[in-house]
Amino acid sequence: MSVDGAQAWFNVTPDLPTNLAVPQGLAPQVLMDNRGKEAAQDITKFFIDQLKVATPMWNSPVESFATDQLTHAFERIMKKIDKPRAALQVAQKACQANLEQALKQK
């Protein structure tokens, strides 16, 4: 699924497969149909080359914490408990502290 399926999916949806077992010379048929074979290969090569310099990360180590903080801030803003700047400053401070704590654990 993660190799053959990724190739089939990539052929119809330009969603780059990041599994290193997937052949690198692919270009999605849908892109070739719409932009031409050469353009499709150039575009795909550009993005494949980005994998060499990209940092793999699914999401931030504090993403759910940050989402909770923003939700709390928005609720306080919408209920007119806090002004937007104040509520967002509190959220930013909490998120920064949580991120710094997560980074210390690495």
N, C-alpha and C positions, 0 to 999 in steps of 0.2 A: 504494500500500500504506500509506503513512504518513498519508494523508488519508482515502480511502474505507475502507480496511481498518481504520483506527483507529476510525472511526464504527461500523462493523459490530461490531467487538470490544467497543466501549464499550456498545453496545446490550444485550449479554448479560453483560458483565462490567464492573462499575463501576471500571474502571481508566482514570483520567482521561487523555485524550489531551492532550499538551502541545504538539503541533504547532500553531502559530498559524493555519495554514490550515484547521484543523478548525473548523466553526461552533461558536460559544460557547453557543448556546441549547439544546444537547442535554441530554437526561436519559435514562439507560439504561432500557429497557423492563423489565428484570428488577427494577429498583428501583421503577418505577411499579407493577408487578404486586404487589410485596410491601409497599410503603409508601404507595402512592397517588401520583397525578400531582403534586400540589402539594408534598408532602414531597420527592419525587424532584427536582423543580426547585429547591427551596430548598437541599437538601443539595448538589446539583451546583453551584449558583451559589456557595455558600460555598467549596467547594474550588477552583473556577475562580478566584474572587477571590484565593485564596491565591497563585496564580501571579504576581500583581502584586507580592507582597512576598517571594516565595521566592528563594533563591539557587540557581541551577541548578548542581548538582554530581552527577556520577555516583557518585563515591566520593572518599574522602580521597586526597590526593596521596601518602600514605605507607601506604595500606591494606595492600598486600601485605607491606610491611616489618613492619608491626604484627602481622599474622597470623603471620608467621614468628617474631617475638619471643615472642608468646603461646604458640605451639606449642612453642618451645624451653623456655619457662618451665614449661609443663604437663608436659613430658617430665621435666624436672629435679625437679619436685614429685612426680610419680608414682613416679619411681625413688628417691625420698627422698634425692636429692643436695642439694637446697635446701629450706628451709621455704617455704611459700607466700608469706608477706610478702616475704621476701628475693628470691625469684625474680621476683615481680611488680614489685618496686621496680626491679630491674635492667631488666626489660622496659619499664617506664614511662620510665625515664631514657633508654634507647636510642631509644624512639619519640619522646620529646620532642626529643631532639637531632636526629633525622632530620627531624622536622617543621620545626624551626627552620631547618635547612639548606635544605629545600624552599622555605620561605617567603622566604628570602633571594634565591632564584633568580628570583622573580616580578618 
